[in-house]
């Protein structure tokens, strides 16, 4: 993912976490969840496509799902990447 776009997305997501719009997740958990998606071209495209206000809720839902899986402690980042890439619609 382009560095500046990821940086801006992270800033927007951090603001949403601080505003309490991301459920009960921490900034660290949110950034780690973004890393899960940013590990692959399909995930990077998904992040770029969902950084708009119209699609942000869908991205936040996926981030919360990833965080819940991380909290369950049963999956590492490569496993989570594989799981969630399967949920991303392929164009």
Backbone as a chain_set.jsonl record, in Angstrom:
{"seq": "XXXXXXXXXXXXXXXXXXXXXXXXXXXXXXXXXXXXXXXXXXXXXXXXXXXXXXXXXXXXXXXXXXXXXXXXXXXXXXXXXXXXXXXXXXX", "coords": {"N": [[0.854, -1.179, 0.0], [0.457, 2.241, -0.691], [2.567, 4.365, 1.067], [1.836, 6.968, 2.094], [-0.949, 6.93, 1.81], [-1.677, 4.824, 3.51], [-0.774, 5.884, 5.898], [-2.491, 8.107, 6.182], [-4.96, 6.77, 6.323], [-4.569, 5.33, 8.708], [-4.397, 7.505, 10.499], [-7.022, 8.509, 10.292], [-8.454, 6.294, 11.258], [-7.42, 6.118, 13.863], [-8.451, 8.476, 14.947], [-11.166, 7.79, 14.883], [-11.18, 5.657, 16.715], [-10.476, 7.035, 19.051], [-12.71, 8.654, 19.261], [-14.517, 6.811, 19.992], [-15.841, 5.312, 18.096], [-15.266, 2.839, 17.15], [-16.021, 0.648, 18.528], [-15.031, -1.358, 21.309], [-12.125, -1.26, 21.114], [-8.545, -0.951, 21.188], [-6.114, 1.531, 20.123], [-3.703, 0.309, 19.41], [-4.578, -2.348, 18.902], [-6.224, -1.861, 16.712], [-4.38, -0.9, 14.808], [-2.827, -3.187, 14.487], [-4.724, -4.887, 13.387], [-5.136, -3.609, 10.932], [-2.66, -4.15, 9.828], [-2.933, -6.868, 9.362], [-4.572, -6.882, 7.099], [-3.024, -5.375, 5.361], [-0.973, -6.946, 4.507], [-1.089, -8.068, 2.005], [-1.759, -7.779, -1.502], [-4.5, -7.842, -2.244], [-5.72, -7.233, 0.197], [-4.625, -4.713, 0.636], [-5.768, -3.293, -1.495], [-8.417, -3.456, -0.673], [-8.326, -1.945, 1.708], [-7.632, 0.594, 0.636], [-9.89, 1.05, -0.935], [-11.867, 1.212, 0.982], [-11.435, 3.406, 2.593], [-12.942, 5.623, 2.442], [-15.62, 7.747, 3.627], [-18.122, 6.647, 3.025], [-17.743, 3.893, 2.943], [-16.478, 3.26, 5.268], [-17.693, 2.166, 7.569], [-18.024, -0.533, 6.926], [-15.346, -1.339, 6.771], [-14.593, -0.851, 9.437], [-16.148, -2.769, 10.734], [-14.94, -5.129, 9.808], [-12.385, -4.771, 10.906], [-13.01, -4.851, 13.654], [-13.896, -7.522, 13.781], [-11.493, -8.857, 13.179], [-9.936, -8.034, 15.376], [-11.384, -9.265, 17.445], [-10.859, -11.956, 16.832], [-8.076, -11.911, 17.228], [-7.982, -11.375, 19.956], [-9.049, -13.71, 20.925], [-6.903, -15.272, 20.668], [-6.186, -17.39, 19.053], [-5.122, -17.274, 16.546], [-2.457, -16.374, 14.381], [-0.865, -13.551, 12.696], [-0.349, -14.227, 9.87], [-2.241, -16.348, 9.54], [-4.628, -15.012, 10.14], [-4.606, -13.136, 8.076], [-4.951, -14.798, 5.825], [-7.499, -15.841, 6.421], [-9.169, -13.526, 6.431], [-8.733, -12.419, 3.919], [-10.083, -14.184, 2.349], [-12.645, -13.325, 2.801], [-12.862, -10.979, 1.45], [-14.331, -9.491, -1.31], [-13.454, -10.494, -4.551], [-12.313, -8.767, -7.406]], "CA": [[0.0, 0.0, 0.0], [1.25, 3.454, -0.706], [2.866, 4.773, 2.441], [1.045, 8.134, 2.499], [-2.354, 6.546, 1.927], [-1.802, 4.04, 4.737], [-0.589, 6.819, 7.012], [-3.729, 8.877, 6.314], [-5.99, 5.847, 6.797], [-4.303, 5.088, 10.126], [-4.793, 8.711, 11.239], [-8.486, 8.538, 10.34], [-8.913, 5.229, 12.149], [-7.059, 6.501, 15.235], [-9.466, 9.452, 15.374], [-12.42, 7.073, 15.133], [-11.009, 4.927, 17.977], [-10.53, 8.033, 20.13], [-14.093, 9.126, 19.359], [-15.337, 5.695, 20.446], [-16.646, 4.834, 16.974], [-14.742, 1.544, 16.704], [-16.295, -0.356, 19.539], [-14.152, -1.398, 22.474], [-10.783, -1.687, 20.723], [-7.491, 0.037, 21.429], [-5.412, 1.98, 18.921], [-2.736, -0.74, 19.081], [-5.3, -3.46, 18.28], [-6.692, -1.408, 15.405], [-3.226, -0.867, 13.903], [-2.449, -4.572, 14.211], [-5.741, -5.409, 12.472], [-4.829, -3.044, 9.612], [-1.498, -4.904, 9.356], [-3.441, -8.141, 8.843], [-5.055, -6.651, 5.735], [-1.99, -4.723, 4.553], [0.043, -7.947, 4.163], [-1.374, -8.68, 0.72], [-2.287, -6.825, -2.487], [-5.961, -7.81, -2.135], [-6.042, -6.503, 1.421], [-4.265, -3.311, 0.417], [-6.817, -2.722, -2.345], [-9.605, -3.326, 0.173], [-8.105, -0.789, 2.584], [-7.719, 1.806, -0.18], [-11.275, 1.211, -1.381], [-12.765, 1.42, 2.122], [-11.017, 4.518, 3.452], [-13.9, 6.716, 2.27], [-16.672, 7.768, 4.645], [-19.238, 5.782, 2.634], [-17.423, 2.478, 3.165], [-15.7, 3.126, 6.5], [-18.376, 1.271, 8.509], [-17.706, -1.904, 6.528], [-13.96, -1.559, 7.194], [-14.57, -0.921, 10.904], [-16.7, -4.068, 11.126], [-13.911, -6.138, 9.582], [-11.334, -4.547, 11.906], [-13.511, -5.391, 14.917], [-13.871, -8.984, 13.677], [-10.086, -9.272, 13.277], [-9.528, -7.83, 16.773], [-12.004, -10.324, 18.247], [-10.076, -13.175, 16.603], [-6.774, -11.746, 17.89], [-8.197, -11.5, 21.404], [-9.276, -15.125, 21.216], [-5.552, -15.814, 20.757], [-6.045, -18.65, 18.344], [-4.603, -17.103, 15.197], [-1.377, -15.406, 14.192], [-1.155, -12.614, 11.602], [-0.518, -14.889, 8.564], [-3.513, -17.078, 9.521], [-5.702, -14.022, 10.063], [-4.577, -12.577, 6.722], [-5.578, -15.78, 4.938], [-8.928, -15.919, 6.737], [-9.912, -12.326, 6.047], [-8.655, -12.226, 2.467], [-11.172, -14.989, 1.79], [-13.899, -12.578, 2.966], [-12.838, -9.791, 0.596], [-14.794, -9.796, -2.673], [-12.424, -10.362, -5.587], [-12.852, -8.095, -8.594]], "C": [[0.894, 1.234, 0.0], [1.363, 4.01, 0.703], [1.992, 5.936, 2.911], [-0.428, 7.8, 2.676], [-2.59, 5.738, 3.198], [-1.69, 4.942, 5.957], [-1.869, 7.624, 7.254], [-4.868, 7.999, 6.829], [-5.805, 5.581, 8.283], [-4.696, 6.291, 10.975], [-6.306, 8.783, 11.384], [-9.031, 7.486, 11.3], [-8.585, 5.539, 13.605], [-8.061, 7.515, 15.774], [-10.78, 8.762, 15.7], [-12.342, 6.274, 16.433], [-11.137, 5.896, 19.145], [-11.939, 8.569, 20.339], [-15.034, 8.025, 19.837], [-16.197, 5.095, 19.355], [-16.204, 3.468, 16.459], [-15.049, 0.435, 17.697], [-15.267, -0.266, 20.654], [-12.765, -1.917, 22.097], [-9.792, -0.563, 20.993], [-6.853, 0.439, 20.097], [-4.413, 0.908, 18.475], [-3.423, -1.909, 18.369], [-5.762, -3.093, 16.872], [-5.54, -1.411, 14.398], [-2.766, -2.278, 13.532], [-3.446, -5.211, 13.24], [-5.526, -4.872, 11.055], [-3.639, -3.783, 9.005], [-1.922, -6.243, 8.765], [-3.877, -7.97, 7.388], [-3.965, -6.114, 4.812], [-0.887, -5.693, 4.112], [-0.067, -8.471, 2.742], [-1.987, -7.643, -0.213], [-3.81, -6.715, -2.404], [-6.414, -7.043, -0.907], [-5.729, -5.027, 1.299], [-5.315, -2.614, -0.442], [-8.093, -2.498, -1.547], [-9.476, -2.106, 1.084], [-8.245, 0.516, 1.813], [-9.159, 2.099, -0.584], [-12.209, 1.594, -0.238], [-12.336, 2.557, 3.041], [-11.92, 5.74, 3.272], [-14.977, 6.63, 3.344], [-17.805, 6.804, 4.317], [-18.989, 4.314, 2.977], [-16.691, 2.22, 4.478], [-16.359, 2.164, 7.487], [-18.075, -0.193, 8.203], [-16.28, -2.273, 6.957], [-13.879, -1.702, 8.711], [-15.128, -2.244, 11.402], [-15.642, -5.159, 10.947], [-12.783, -5.995, 10.606], [-11.764, -5.096, 13.258], [-13.514, -6.913, 14.903], [-12.444, -9.518, 13.821], [-9.604, -9.149, 14.721], [-10.128, -8.91, 17.664], [-11.262, -11.645, 18.07], [-8.711, -13.087, 17.281], [-6.924, -11.927, 19.396], [-8.436, -12.939, 21.808], [-7.945, -15.878, 21.254], [-5.305, -17.077, 19.971], [-5.399, -18.511, 16.976], [-3.466, -16.096, 15.186], [-1.692, -14.548, 12.964], [-1.257, -13.311, 10.24], [-1.837, -15.669, 8.454], [-4.694, -16.123, 9.406], [-5.766, -13.403, 8.669], [-5.279, -13.523, 5.755], [-7.085, -15.836, 5.167], [-9.683, -14.707, 6.191], [-9.779, -11.99, 4.571], [-9.723, -13.047, 1.766], [-12.51, -14.262, 1.872], [-13.979, -11.346, 2.07], [-13.312, -10.184, -0.802], [-13.677, -9.548, -3.689], [-13.037, -9.724, -6.823], [-12.412, -8.774, -9.864]], "O": [[1.957, 1.25, 0.622], [0.375, 4.109, 1.431], [1.461, 5.891, 4.02], [-1.084, 8.319, 3.579], [-3.588, 5.942, 3.888], [-2.426, 4.779, 6.93], [-2.284, 7.802, 8.399], [-5.653, 8.431, 7.673], [-6.775, 5.603, 9.041], [-5.266, 6.126, 12.053], [-6.818, 9.081, 12.463], [-9.959, 7.754, 12.063], [-9.389, 5.252, 14.492], [-8.475, 7.424, 16.93], [-11.439, 9.108, 16.681], [-13.319, 6.212, 17.179], [-11.831, 5.607, 20.12], [-12.321, 8.902, 21.462], [-16.218, 8.275, 20.063], [-17.191, 4.432, 19.652], [-16.712, 2.993, 15.444], [-14.391, -0.606, 17.692], [-14.703, 0.799, 20.903], [-12.28, -2.887, 22.678], [-10.152, 0.614, 21.023], [-7.034, -0.23, 19.08], [-4.296, 0.635, 17.28], [-2.922, -2.406, 17.36], [-5.699, -3.912, 15.955], [-5.703, -1.871, 13.268], [-2.364, -2.527, 12.396], [-3.054, -5.989, 12.37], [-5.714, -5.604, 10.083], [-3.611, -4.019, 7.798], [-1.341, -6.703, 7.781], [-3.584, -8.817, 6.544], [-3.987, -6.376, 3.61], [0.04, -5.289, 3.409], [0.785, -9.248, 2.311], [-2.665, -6.723, 0.246], [-4.353, -5.614, -2.486], [-7.384, -6.287, -0.965], [-6.475, -4.183, 1.797], [-5.706, -1.483, -0.157], [-8.77, -1.483, -1.713], [-10.417, -1.323, 1.213], [-8.904, 1.445, 2.28], [-9.594, 3.251, -0.577], [-13.235, 2.234, -0.468], [-12.83, 2.657, 4.164], [-11.683, 6.779, 3.888], [-15.217, 5.56, 3.904], [-18.39, 6.206, 5.22], [-19.931, 3.577, 3.271], [-16.324, 1.082, 4.768], [-15.661, 1.419, 8.174], [-17.893, -0.998, 9.116], [-16.037, -3.377, 7.444], [-13.175, -2.577, 9.215], [-14.634, -2.788, 12.39], [-15.466, -6.01, 11.82], [-12.282, -6.997, 11.115], [-10.969, -5.74, 13.942], [-13.171, -7.537, 15.907], [-12.216, -10.515, 14.506], [-8.941, -10.051, 15.235], [-9.446, -9.421, 18.551], [-11.056, -12.375, 19.039], [-8.236, -14.072, 17.845], [-6.084, -12.56, 20.035], [-8.069, -13.347, 22.91], [-7.861, -16.978, 21.8], [-4.311, -17.766, 20.201], [-5.149, -19.514, 16.307], [-3.506, -15.089, 15.894], [-2.679, -14.795, 12.272], [-2.192, -13.01, 9.497], [-2.479, -15.657, 7.404], [-5.645, -16.385, 8.669], [-6.853, -13.171, 8.141], [-6.11, -13.092, 4.955], [-7.859, -15.875, 4.21], [-10.727, -14.86, 5.558], [-10.657, -11.323, 4.023], [-10.215, -12.656, 0.707], [-13.418, -14.554, 1.093], [-15.041, -10.737, 1.943], [-12.761, -11.101, -1.411], [-13.037, -8.497, -3.67], [-14.137, -10.087, -7.242], [-12.776, -8.337, -10.956]]}, "num_chains": 1, "name": "protein.A"}
